[in-house]
Each structure stands twice: as C-alpha cells, then as structure tokens.
Amino acid sequence: MITVLQEQPEVCVGTLTYLFHRHGKEVIGENYNLNLMLFTDAIRNRALRFFVARDEKGEAVGYSCYALYTGPMRAHELTADCHAIYVLPEYRGRVSIKLIKTAELCLKKEGVKRVYMHAPIEHPEIADMLCKEKMGFYKSEYLMEKVI
C-alpha cells in the first residue's frame, strides 16, 4: 500500500536526495546539475510544498514539488507551479495520479486557485494523461525554449 502525504521540506528533502538524482539522470542525463541553493532559498521563504509517496516500509518511491506564488497578471490569486514530479518506474501510473490528487487537495486548502503542470514534449503521453484521465487539466499555453 502506497501512502501520499504532504511533508515539511526541512524533514523530507534529505530522504528524497536519492530520488532527486534518479529524476535528474532520467530527464536531463548524466550532465544534470541539481540546484540545491534554489531549494534552500525557496524552503527558507516557505514557497515550496513537497508531497511524498512512501511504500509499506516507509521508503520514498515518488515525490512532487510545487512552488507557490502570485503571478504578475494574476496578483489576486495564489498559484502553484509543479516544479517536479517523479515516481520510480515500477510505481508509475496510479502513484503518479495519487501524488497529483493529494497535492491538489492540500493546495486548495491553502487557498491555491490554479495549478500548472509542465509535460516534456518528448513524453506527450504525460500531457494526454493529465487531460484525458479526468484529471481536469487542459493545454493552456506552449512553453518555448531556446539554448543560447
């Protein structure tokens, strides 16, 4: 049985280091570079929310990380941006959905009105799952990227 709970960053970040590195290698490759200063600053400013999926032994098998903010064009509404979601391959599917739904419930209680999820273009199945699996997401914009 997998449980998903919101955990305080000061407590869970150390235990999630293994997953951070797995995530970086899988998404970026061997040249990934985890920005721990970004985490430290955001944790200090109370801007991050972590949700952790744990197995029966209490081992972390997945996590999601959301940054809370008010946007420049929506200063009246609290928004959450999912900066990361990662689940070990053998647990993907239902655990991923459980992470998203648990986060939404907790974030809504904090007053969040809008959640953004980014799906890599290399994996269109992620965007399809978010939109088609009754998750309630819709494609609202394209994120353009250019290496300079």
C-alpha positions in Angstrom: 0.0 0.0 0.0 1.4 3.4 -1.0 0.6 6.4 1.1 1.0 10.0 -0.1 1.3 12.8 2.4 2.5 16.4 2.4 5.8 16.6 4.2 7.7 19.6 5.5 10.7 20.3 3.2 13.1 20.6 6.2 12.3 17.0 7.0 11.9 15.2 3.6 14.5 16.8 1.4 17.3 14.8 2.9 15.4 11.5 2.3 14.5 12.5 -1.2 18.1 13.1 -2.4 18.2 9.6 -4.0 15.0 10.4 -6.0 16.3 13.8 -7.0 19.3 12.2 -8.6 17.3 9.5 -10.3 15.0 12.1 -11.6 17.9 14.3 -12.9 19.6 11.4 -14.7 16.4 10.2 -16.3 15.2 13.6 -17.5 18.4 15.5 -18.2 21.0 12.8 -18.4 24.4 12.4 -16.8 25.1 16.2 -17.1 22.2 17.2 -14.8 23.1 19.7 -12.0 20.7 19.9 -9.1 20.4 23.5 -7.8 20.4 23.0 -4.0 20.6 26.7 -3.4 17.3 27.2 -5.2 15.7 24.6 -2.9 17.3 26.2 0.2 16.1 29.7 -0.7 12.6 28.5 -1.5 12.4 26.4 1.6 13.6 29.4 3.7 10.9 31.6 2.1 8.2 28.9 2.7 7.4 28.8 -1.0 7.7 25.1 -1.6 5.3 22.2 -0.9 6.5 18.6 -1.1 4.3 15.6 -1.4 5.9 12.2 -0.9 4.7 8.7 -1.8 6.0 6.0 0.5 5.7 2.2 0.4 4.8 -0.1 3.3 8.4 0.2 4.7 8.3 4.0 4.7 10.7 4.3 1.8 10.1 7.2 -0.6 9.1 5.9 -4.1 8.0 9.2 -5.5 7.6 12.9 -4.8 6.2 16.1 -6.2 7.3 19.6 -5.5 5.2 22.8 -6.0 6.2 26.4 -5.8 3.5 28.8 -4.6 3.3 32.4 -5.9 1.1 35.1 -7.2 1.7 35.8 -10.8 2.3 39.2 -12.4 -1.1 39.1 -14.2 -3.0 37.2 -11.5 -1.8 39.0 -8.4 -5.2 38.4 -6.8 -4.9 34.6 -6.9 -2.5 32.2 -5.3 -1.0 29.8 -7.9 1.1 26.6 -7.6 3.6 25.5 -10.2 4.6 21.9 -10.2 8.4 22.1 -10.5 8.9 18.4 -10.3 7.1 15.1 -10.1 9.0 11.8 -10.1 8.0 8.3 -9.4 10.2 5.2 -9.6 9.4 3.4 -12.8 8.0 0.3 -11.1 5.4 2.5 -9.3 4.3 4.8 -12.1 0.7 5.2 -13.0 -1.6 5.2 -10.0 1.1 6.5 -7.7 1.6 9.5 -10.0 -2.1 10.2 -10.1 -2.3 9.9 -6.3 0.6 12.4 -5.9 -1.2 14.9 -8.1 -4.6 14.5 -6.5 -3.2 14.7 -2.9 -1.3 17.8 -3.8 -4.4 19.4 -5.3 -6.5 18.8 -2.2 -3.8 20.2 0.2 -3.0 23.2 -2.1 -6.7 24.0 -2.4 -7.0 24.1 1.5 -4.1 26.7 1.4 -6.1 28.9 -1.0 -4.4 27.9 -4.2 -6.8 28.7 -7.2 -4.7 27.5 -10.1 -2.1 24.7 -10.6 0.3 24.5 -13.6 1.9 21.2 -14.7 4.7 21.0 -17.3 4.9 18.0 -19.5 8.1 17.4 -21.6 7.5 17.4 -25.3 9.4 14.1 -25.5 6.6 12.5 -23.5 3.3 13.6 -24.9 1.6 10.7 -23.0 2.1 12.7 -19.8 0.1 15.6 -21.2 -2.5 13.2 -22.6 -2.9 11.5 -19.2 -3.4 14.8 -17.4 -6.0 16.0 -19.9 -7.8 12.7 -20.7 -7.7 10.8 -17.4 -10.3 13.1 -15.8 -7.5 15.0 -14.1 -9.1 18.3 -15.2 -6.0 19.8 -16.8 -6.1 21.5 -20.2 -3.4 22.7 -22.5 -3.3 26.4 -21.9 0.0 27.5 -23.5 3.2 26.4 -25.1 6.5 26.7 -23.3 9.2 27.7 -25.8 12.8 27.0 -25.1 16.0 28.0 -26.8 19.5 27.2 -25.8 21.8 30.3 -26.4 
